[in-house]
Amino acid sequence: MLDALFKPKAVALIGASTKELSIGNVIIRNLQTYGYKGAIYPVNAKAAEVCGLKSYPSISAIPGEVDLAHIIIPSKFVPQAIEECGQKGVKAVIINSAGFSEMGEEGARLQKEFLANARKYGIRLFGPNCQGIINSDPELNAYCNFTFTFPKPGSISVVALSGGVGALIMQVLDDLDIGQRLYASNGNACDVSIPEIIEYYGEDEGTKAIILYTEGDKPREFLEITRKVTAKKPVLAMKAGRTEEGAKAASSHTGSLAGVDIATELIFEKIGVLPFHDEGEMVRAAMAFSSQPIPTGNRVGIITNTGGPAVIATDVLVDFGIEVPKLGEPSIARLRETQYPEAALENPIDVVATAGGPQFRAALDVLLDDEQIDCIYINFVTAPFTDTDEVAREIVAISRQRRKPLVCNFMTNLKLERYQKTMAILKAGEVPYYANPGDAARALGALVQYGRIQQRDIGSPQTFSGADPTTAKTIIEQARQAGREVLSAFEVYRIFEAYGIPVAPWRVVETTEQAVAAATEISYPVVVKVDCAEIDHKSDRGGVAINLKDAAAVRATVEEMQTRLGEYGKLGFLVQKFLPGGRELIIGASAERELGLLMFGLGGIYVEVLKDVVFKVAPVTRLEAEEMLAGIKTAALLDGVRGEAGIDKQAVIELIQRISQLLGDLPMIAEMDLNPIMAFADKAFAVDGRIRIQLEN
Amino acid sequence: MLDALFKPKAVALIGASTKELSIGNVIIRNLQTYGYKGAIYPVNAKAAEVCGLKSYPSISAIPGEVDLAHIIIPSKFVPQAIEECGQKGVKAVIINSAGFSEMGEEGARLQKEFLANARKYGIRLFGPNCQGIINSDPELNAYCNFTFTFPKPGSISVVALSGGVGALIMQVLDDLDIGQRLYASNGNACDVSIPEIIEYYGEDEGTKAIILYTEGDKPREFLEITRKVTAKKPVLAMKAGRTEEGAKAASSHTGSLAGVDIATELIFEKIGVLPFHDEGEMVRAAMAFSSQPIPTGNRVGIITNTGGPAVIATDVLVDFGIEVPKLGEPSIARLRETQYPEAALENPIDVVATAGGPQFRAALDVLLDDEQIDCIYINFVTAPFTDTDEVAREIVAISRQRRKPLVCNFMTNLKLERYQKTMAILKAGEVPYYANPGDAARALGALVQYGRIQQRDIGSPQTFSGADPTTAKTIIEQARQAGREVLSAFEVYRIFEAYGIPVAPWRVVETTEQAVAAATEISYPVVVKVDCAEIDHKSDRGGVAINLKDAAAVRATVEEMQTRLGEYGKLGFLVQKFLPGGRELIIGASAERELGLLMFGLGGIYVEVLKDVVFKVAPVTRLEAEEMLAGIKTAALLDGVRGEAGIDKQAVIELIQRISQLLGDLPMIAEMDLNPIMAFADKAFAVDGRIRIQLEN
């Protein structure tokens, strides 16, 4: 648990400073300004006091207990300082100092040293090269950070590796007057990790929603921990560097299509993290989460007192897959009784500019009672001829009932005092209000999106009995020992068969006569391929001949290839059943850092030109495999178009799951392609495959 | 010209009111509050004065000249009021009153009546059912409107049909403290139109950029007028109702793919209007346009004093197609001399948190001088240990040079007075500054986008000599007289040939023997199709047989079809050269309100499943035709993939232009499909076509 870090009873500052703009001074003043309830102990041997507080020559000289210490001294002194913290019984340390692993070898050595000291005493380390934490709990008011925004208490907690973005998020929340709960920015993150902090926020009762800015580190830990948190509360996240050229050299299909780090956003999708590409939009969505219930469906009722902005809102809501159903006659009848004659009574409900509190209230009540409506969007322009305060009070009253979530687009001129008052009513009533329709609609869109996430259960990955990891591992181990990164067709097919992955009947042969015998055994027509790991794209090199209908054709083909391909031709051939008329599919898999990625698409130009593929993080459940098939743009082709038969989707869905199991059992696989898979109305077969393994662990 | 409307010397208010919250009172107070320099004449027979001004019993009783009058009286009195305005010599009238064409027959009759009166006297009418206009010119201060935002003078002009959205835009601009020039919201727009207002703004010297919210009315007028304005100044626009189900029943390919009104956004693209889907983003972009020069290229230099936000900005800038080039050695050398040792000197330039004015200034100077850089993005977080005012002053100094456009993401806590002061420096210096990196980057993105528009010249549509509109018109006229909406194959091919559109050789025949003779003449293989307008999808009905290799096959096919298709089979057949192995393309055209739309795509599943098509508004120039070919997702297929030959793109580009010319000459064509066109490495032929005409003009 990270209580010593987030709920410190006493904070020591090793490197407290009397210089006004130094970090060792700013943190103390921040603690004081924020009204920290615990004891503050400056440690500075040269000063008698710092910021009006008695200063101590060393941490051991502090009389009381200290659970949290800041370290703000040159890097070379840090290991010793940690040692002293350990002796003093400090439980957590925030190392604000820089100059460690980011600064080359000497820094890395120092980091290793202080980490060892910390482990010896069981100290948890935060940072180094970091800002720190904030806990706005009025019982504590811990501002262990050198930033300059003083958040008011609230229910949004923020975690960001980047201090710059963390501070920005905190500031934008504060500009919108949104309360915050916990804040953490952990810089180099040598010990306490982002996933751990998310876990802590997940257990914190005061936190209703979590904002995350991540660079995608520790993906496996992040996946496992965060998936438990998203089931309880929303995690709103942004990933840094969406467009950055990844370091990864992309050699296989999977790699070249994946390009930049797509794993993090795929994890978001898998575990139900709400992804954002705009920090403003993320923070405005958090405002709605901080006070509103989660919608149980995607049908919105719109109330507006002005025309055009309702059109803009509708466009945006529809972009989020939200429906704007026509109201039924009972609701319309109730509206007819309560609204002005010129009002529009369907959906959007245009209460017209002259609508006052009673008209807004009546329309809100109708939407609350209407079972066709899951959430409410309000356009509220402060028309000069109405009592806008009364309207605001009615919106607050409905919002307080917490029966259905609502957001309010509040269009006004805040230079006028009377509208400042109206706004204050909305604010005090915790109504999420925004300055334009798009912003309000996107915030409601995020609520609906999280509602969907809560209702989505991807299930558990299936384990197919009869899978034979031992055989597969033995094959891979032999290739490893032979120093071969790319497996032979024989090895690949054996591994597929060990996992029940259907492969078109095949034989490996070396001579012409063996080829003919194999073809006869398999039955014509057959395909002949050169079996050579070095020729990755066999067909480009003329190493594949399809639809050979008799022994003569097989014999001629093998002889021709032996001659033309020289050395390669001597390595052997694969004779395989030719299956005409199916639909070409491709399934790829690759190990991305700590994760396995699976890819599905149609083969040929669909993958090469259209890049029409779907990725998922392994292990893939049945539902996720279904989503992969449904997720390609050309999904209609799987069902058959223009009178063609569709393919056996169930077979492909099972195939994907079997590959997922294989990938989980065999982490030494770096890349794998099943390309193509031939799918028919009643079956699906891999007809070519490729596996590249990691030679080192 | 609309000077009487936008620069009135005297304003009369017919329907002036002593009731405080009424429109006839609010407008007078708005004129007074805003400091209108002209005369204000309330017209109200029952009051001696209104808002402290002498009131007149009628407009004729006003002693001085009146060029603009508001009318705010019940609709039935409006025609008479216009008559009186005419007699008085009023030049423009804003009809705020509602109750006309939007209210059924009687309202429409009144509107017709007052329009006739207005025309009699040459009065220009604004509205009815509208807000009015604002002119912020300090020499005039005309606030002829009942809204509640008082914009400061500036260079952004706004026009919006919807008063609600117009007021919203004005408010959001004002919240950002952006000056405005002219404002107009013209409601029902019975006379003065949106395009006319855009034209007026285009000629107004004080207007640097135009914001438009449109519902897409008068597309032809809009296109012709606005294209001239966008060449001079940026027009930033939003279209209402992007997702609305259009009324149009979609029967042809073109129609069903177009769906909702896509014409307006296509016009935006054609004439260089900057399209927005978010009103906040549009207004923030306008802020940058109001003070910055237009970039001449798309290469950005980024200066940042914090890490993470530069990553976010880079992501967004890259989304806009902006490049972030590495700086060359000369620039890096200059930076090395001026920046702190821990600074990052490539691009983004991280001047680090401790950077003050000199560091920012030096980095800015380097980017100004570097010919590889076209525009500048700045992240400026107000680090507590620096003189932020000095940084702001340096940014202002560079911005004032107007050498390269810049935007600033200014991250600060405005609750602190010292940072309010820093912000005031940026504001007074007209630096476009934003509260987060995404917003700033998108504003710069809009500048770069407009720079591209200014440099793009789509050229003029080509007129192919030899086109024979007379023949085509005669064919259509005959079909019209026969009451046939859908032309026969014979008619369609004749029209194509009249415009030099290549068609695979064809004959129309009625009997088996004629079919065999035609096939022999054309040479085998041939296609036989039933020639029947009623069978739209001939192939679905078994009315098409391809690749018939000899007379026996032709004879058998025709006889079989005659038997099976009954009545349809008696209508005749088309015998056509069969051209195997080409790539199927589709070109469609349709008349959308006043415009012609052209569509291009690959045929078959590409159009049916992938909906991979590009639309353009006719007439299409050579460059636009090229853009259509390059614009489909599967464009690579046109160049050939996997060893296939590409198609003759020049032939298809010419074909599109010929169809565009045809469409311009023959506006009675409602829909036209060339589906498929077979394209080969050296030619392209239409092999089937369909034309539906309008029976009435």
Interface residues (C-beta under 8 A of the other chain):
Chain A: L21 S22 V26 F146 F148 T149 A160 L161 S162 G163 G164 V165 G166 A167 L168 Q171 V172 D174 D175 Y213 M238 A240 G241 R242 T243 E244 H277 D278 E279 G280 T306 G307 G308 P309 A310 V311 I312 T314 D315 V318 D319 N379 V381 T382 P384 F385 M411 T412 N413 L414 K415 L416 A435 N436 P437 G438 D439 G604 I605 E608 V609 L610 K633 T634 A636 L637 V641 R642
Chain B: L21 S22 V26 F146 F148 T149 A160 L161 S162 G163 G164 V165 G166 A167 L168 Q171 V172 D174 D175 Y213 M238 A240 G241 R242 T243 E244 H277 D278 E279 G280 T306 G307 G308 P309 V311 I312 T314 D315 V318 D319 N379 V381 T382 P384 F385 M411 T412 N413 L414 K415 L416 A435 N436 P437 G438 D439 G604 I605 E608 V609 L610 K633 T634 A636 L637 V641 R642
